[in-house]
Amino acid sequence: MTLPAPPRRSVALVLMIVAPLLWSMAGVMMRSIERAGPFEIAFWRSTFAALFVAGALAALQGAGAWRAMWAAGVVGLMSGVMWATMFTAFIFALTLTTTANVLVTNSIGALLTALLAWFVLREPVPARTWAAIAVATAGMAVMFGAGLRADDGAHFSGMLIALAIPVAGAINIVMLRHSASRIDLMPAVLLGALLSAAVTLPWALPFEATQRDYLVLASLGIFQLGLPCMLLVLVSRTLRAPEMALLGLLEIVLGPLWAWLGAGEVPALATIAGGAIILGAVAANQLWLWSRPA
């Protein structure tokens, strides 16, 4: 089966910036939801994402999309499970602990990805990337340090559940990189969305979403989940795993920005300072790379 050509590096970098930009829209979009609860949000978001990805694959590949799904085999199934874990664990974690706890826990994803890529793929991780990851993680701590809590069983359980997100994300990125030249794992995004919808359905009932809610949920499923995850699969054919994970941290910076611009949530000074640290680390890493000979 012929795989789509990998994007040029410059295009892949742009797409890898667009992906976290879209992911980061979740907070401000969810502010306009009227009645749907968290698990109903998770169910419909995954359902609309599945519909979008299925339609996109059918439009791009026709009957070949189904062949690609079967051809992905065990690797595609594992990737789908990782997607489903990330799609659902975030919502489950938020029902037990604070957003700050969840986001700071997620920040270790860049480090886990770099370690796993080095161990499994033998992808070299330059010292400047390790430094950028460390600085970005420190920026996360500055951003959300004031809201950190782990002083009771519920918060601790929530953070343990949230830990599944960076672990699944690291495994998934490494699988994408490992299989990029052999297997089309775009259908795994569809599988992940279907699994997530199936898992969250029992907690989502009875449905209480309004007509306005369904419009927002459809937008979340298409633009905040389905499309950026497809972009991640596409750029995995070009970018290294640690670089993808580091650029993915832009979601944490952009989320509070959209909440400020779109919902009037003025960020705290620590949020601005931490965001600047993360942006500086990501920018320095990329500028250093661009300054080197090809």
FENJO-V252536 format. One record per residue. N is the residue number from 1. PHI is phi in degrees with one decimal (NA if undefined). PSI is psi as a letter, one per 30 degrees, with the letter a starting at -180 (none if undefined). OMEGA is omega in whole degrees, -180 to 180 (NA if undefined). Layout:
# FENJO-V252536
n=<N | N>
phi=<PHI | PHI>
psi=<PSI | PSI>
omega=<OMEGA | OMEGA>
This chain:
# FENJO-V252536
n=<1 | 2 | 3 | 4 | 5 | 6 | 7 | 8 | 9 | 10 | 11 | 12 | 13 | 14 | 15 | 16 | 17 | 18 | 19 | 20 | 21 | 22 | 23 | 24 | 25 | 26 | 27 | 28 | 29 | 30 | 31 | 32 | 33 | 34 | 35 | 36 | 37 | 38 | 39 | 40 | 41 | 42 | 43 | 44 | 45 | 46 | 47 | 48 | 49 | 50 | 51 | 52 | 53 | 54 | 55 | 56 | 57 | 58 | 59 | 60 | 61 | 62 | 63 | 64 | 65 | 66 | 67 | 68 | 69 | 70 | 71 | 72 | 73 | 74 | 75 | 76 | 77 | 78 | 79 | 80 | 81 | 82 | 83 | 84 | 85 | 86 | 87 | 88 | 89 | 90 | 91 | 92 | 93 | 94 | 95 | 96 | 97 | 98 | 99 | 100 | 101 | 102 | 103 | 104 | 105 | 106 | 107 | 108 | 109 | 110 | 111 | 112 | 113 | 114 | 115 | 116 | 117 | 118 | 119 | 120 | 121 | 122 | 123 | 124 | 125 | 126 | 127 | 128 | 129 | 130 | 131 | 132 | 133 | 134 | 135 | 136 | 137 | 138 | 139 | 140 | 141 | 142 | 143 | 144 | 145 | 146 | 147 | 148 | 149 | 150 | 151 | 152 | 153 | 154 | 155 | 156 | 157 | 158 | 159 | 160 | 161 | 162 | 163 | 164 | 165 | 166 | 167 | 168 | 169 | 170 | 171 | 172 | 173 | 174 | 175 | 176 | 177 | 178 | 179 | 180 | 181 | 182 | 183 | 184 | 185 | 186 | 187 | 188 | 189 | 190 | 191 | 192 | 193 | 194 | 195 | 196 | 197 | 198 | 199 | 200 | 201 | 202 | 203 | 204 | 205 | 206 | 207 | 208 | 209 | 210 | 211 | 212 | 213 | 214 | 215 | 216 | 217 | 218 | 219 | 220 | 221 | 222 | 223 | 224 | 225 | 226 | 227 | 228 | 229 | 230 | 231 | 232 | 233 | 234 | 235 | 236 | 237 | 238 | 239 | 240 | 241 | 242 | 243 | 244 | 245 | 246 | 247 | 248 | 249 | 250 | 251 | 252 | 253 | 254 | 255 | 256 | 257 | 258 | 259 | 260 | 261 | 262 | 263 | 264 | 265 | 266 | 267 | 268 | 269 | 270 | 271 | 272 | 273 | 274 | 275 | 276 | 277 | 278 | 279 | 280 | 281 | 282 | 283 | 284 | 285 | 286 | 287 | 288 | 289 | 290 | 291 | 292 | 293 | 294>
phi=<NA | -80.9 | -88.2 | -63.6 | -64.9 | -66.6 | -69.7 | -59.6 | -59.3 | -62.5 | -67.6 | -61.3 | -64.2 | -62.4 | -65.2 | -75.1 | -86.9 | -63.9 | -59.1 | -65.3 | -59.9 | -70.8 | -57.3 | -70.7 | -77.9 | -57.1 | -59.7 | -68.4 | -70.1 | -69.2 | -63.7 | -93.3 | -75.3 | -91.6 | -130.6 | -61.2 | -82.1 | -61.0 | -76.2 | -67.2 | -60.2 | -62.2 | -63.8 | -70.4 | -60.8 | -67.1 | -64.9 | -66.3 | -62.8 | -62.4 | -62.9 | -66.3 | -64.1 | -61.4 | -66.0 | -64.9 | -64.7 | -64.6 | -70.7 | -83.6 | -119.9 | 60.4 | -65.0 | -64.0 | -63.2 | -71.4 | -63.4 | -64.0 | -63.6 | -69.6 | -67.1 | -65.8 | 57.6 | -64.8 | -62.9 | -63.8 | -63.5 | -63.0 | -63.6 | -61.5 | -64.5 | -65.4 | -59.8 | -61.6 | -61.2 | -66.8 | -62.8 | -99.2 | -63.0 | -60.5 | -67.2 | -60.0 | -63.7 | -66.9 | -77.0 | -115.4 | -143.2 | -80.9 | -60.3 | -60.2 | -59.2 | -65.4 | -69.1 | -66.7 | -62.0 | -64.3 | -65.3 | -77.5 | -58.8 | -63.0 | -67.0 | -60.7 | -64.1 | -62.0 | -64.8 | -68.5 | -65.2 | -66.0 | -73.9 | -89.2 | -93.6 | 59.5 | -75.2 | -65.6 | -113.0 | -60.9 | -59.9 | -67.0 | -72.1 | -59.3 | -63.9 | -63.7 | -63.9 | -63.3 | -65.6 | -63.4 | -64.5 | -63.2 | -61.7 | -61.8 | -62.6 | -65.7 | -59.9 | -117.8 | -57.8 | -66.7 | -100.8 | -68.6 | -147.0 | -150.0 | -97.8 | -150.1 | -62.4 | -64.6 | -63.7 | -63.6 | -63.4 | -61.5 | -69.8 | -64.5 | -65.5 | -62.0 | -61.5 | -64.7 | -68.4 | -66.5 | -65.5 | -64.1 | -63.2 | -64.3 | -61.3 | -65.9 | -62.3 | -66.2 | -63.8 | -60.4 | -65.9 | -65.9 | -102.7 | -57.9 | -91.9 | -121.3 | -130.7 | -86.9 | -98.8 | -60.7 | -63.0 | -65.8 | -63.9 | -61.8 | -61.5 | -61.5 | -65.3 | -65.6 | -63.8 | -62.6 | -62.5 | -66.0 | -69.4 | -86.1 | -56.3 | -58.3 | -83.0 | -80.4 | -78.5 | -78.6 | -68.5 | -126.8 | -64.2 | -88.3 | -59.9 | -63.4 | -59.0 | -63.0 | -64.8 | -66.4 | -64.4 | -64.8 | -63.5 | -61.5 | -63.9 | -81.4 | -91.7 | -97.3 | -124.2 | -61.5 | -63.0 | -63.9 | -69.5 | -64.8 | -63.4 | -61.4 | -62.0 | -64.0 | -73.0 | -64.2 | -80.3 | -125.8 | -86.8 | -73.9 | -60.1 | -62.2 | -66.7 | -61.5 | -65.2 | -66.7 | -65.5 | -63.3 | -66.3 | -59.4 | -57.7 | -70.2 | -75.8 | -75.7 | -55.6 | -62.7 | -64.1 | -65.7 | -64.2 | -71.3 | -73.7 | -98.8 | -126.7 | 72.1 | -86.4 | -69.6 | -71.8 | -71.8 | -58.2 | -64.3 | -65.6 | -64.7 | -64.6 | -64.0 | -62.8 | -64.4 | -64.2 | -63.9 | -60.0 | -62.6 | -65.1 | -64.9 | -64.8 | -62.4 | -61.5 | -72.0 | -64.5 | -62.1 | -65.1 | -67.9 | -78.6 | -85.6 | -63.5 | -62.0>
psi=<k | k | l | k | k | k | l | l | e | e | e | e | e | e | e | f | e | e | e | f | e | e | e | f | f | e | e | e | e | f | f | g | k | e | f | k | l | e | e | e | e | e | e | e | e | e | e | e | e | e | e | e | e | e | e | e | e | e | e | e | f | b | f | f | e | e | e | e | e | e | f | f | b | e | e | e | e | e | e | e | e | e | e | e | e | e | e | e | e | e | e | e | e | f | f | f | a | l | e | e | e | e | e | e | e | f | f | f | e | e | e | e | e | e | e | e | e | e | e | e | f | h | k | k | j | l | e | f | e | e | e | e | e | e | e | e | e | e | e | e | e | e | e | g | e | f | g | k | k | h | g | l | e | e | e | e | e | e | e | e | e | f | f | f | e | e | e | e | e | e | e | e | e | e | e | e | e | e | g | e | f | e | k | j | g | e | f | f | e | e | e | e | e | e | e | e | e | e | e | f | e | e | f | f | k | k | k | g | k | l | e | e | e | e | e | e | e | e | e | e | e | e | f | f | d | e | e | e | e | e | e | e | e | e | f | f | f | e | l | l | e | e | e | e | e | e | f | f | f | f | e | e | e | f | e | e | e | e | e | e | e | f | g | g | j | k | k | l | e | e | e | e | e | e | e | e | e | e | e | e | e | e | e | e | e | e | e | e | e | f | f | l | k | none>
omega=<-178 | 178 | 176 | -179 | 178 | 179 | 173 | -175 | -179 | 178 | -179 | 178 | 178 | -180 | -180 | 172 | 179 | -177 | 178 | 175 | 179 | 177 | -174 | -179 | -174 | -175 | -177 | 178 | -179 | 179 | -177 | 177 | -172 | -171 | -175 | 177 | -174 | -178 | 174 | 175 | -179 | -179 | -176 | 177 | 179 | -179 | 179 | 176 | 179 | 179 | -180 | -178 | 178 | 179 | 180 | 179 | 179 | -179 | -175 | -172 | -178 | 180 | 179 | 179 | 180 | 176 | 179 | 180 | 179 | -178 | -180 | 173 | -176 | 180 | 178 | 177 | 179 | 179 | 178 | 178 | 178 | 176 | -179 | 178 | 180 | -178 | -172 | -174 | -179 | -179 | 179 | -179 | -178 | 178 | -176 | -175 | -175 | 175 | -180 | 179 | -178 | -176 | 178 | 176 | 180 | -174 | 180 | -178 | -180 | 179 | 179 | -180 | 179 | 180 | -178 | 179 | 178 | -176 | -174 | -174 | -174 | 175 | 180 | 178 | -178 | 180 | -179 | 176 | 175 | 180 | 179 | 178 | -180 | -180 | 179 | 178 | 176 | 177 | 176 | -180 | 178 | -178 | -169 | -177 | -177 | -178 | -178 | 175 | 173 | -171 | 173 | -174 | -178 | 180 | 180 | 178 | 179 | 180 | 176 | 177 | 179 | 179 | 178 | -176 | 179 | 178 | 179 | 179 | 179 | 179 | -177 | 180 | 180 | 176 | 178 | 180 | -177 | -175 | -170 | -176 | -174 | -170 | 173 | -177 | 175 | 178 | 179 | 176 | 177 | 179 | 179 | 179 | 179 | 179 | 179 | 179 | -179 | -178 | -175 | -176 | -178 | -180 | -178 | -178 | -7 | -179 | 180 | -176 | 175 | 178 | 177 | 179 | -178 | 177 | 179 | -179 | 176 | 178 | 178 | -178 | -176 | -169 | -177 | -177 | -173 | -176 | -179 | 178 | 174 | 178 | 179 | 178 | -178 | -176 | 179 | 177 | -177 | -173 | 176 | -176 | -179 | 180 | 177 | -179 | -180 | 178 | 178 | 178 | 177 | 177 | -176 | 179 | -173 | -179 | 177 | 179 | 179 | 178 | 178 | -176 | -173 | -177 | 177 | 179 | -177 | -178 | 177 | 179 | 180 | 178 | 179 | -179 | 180 | 178 | 178 | 179 | -180 | 179 | 179 | -180 | -180 | -179 | -180 | 179 | -178 | 180 | 178 | -179 | -179 | 180 | -178 | 175 | -180 | NA>
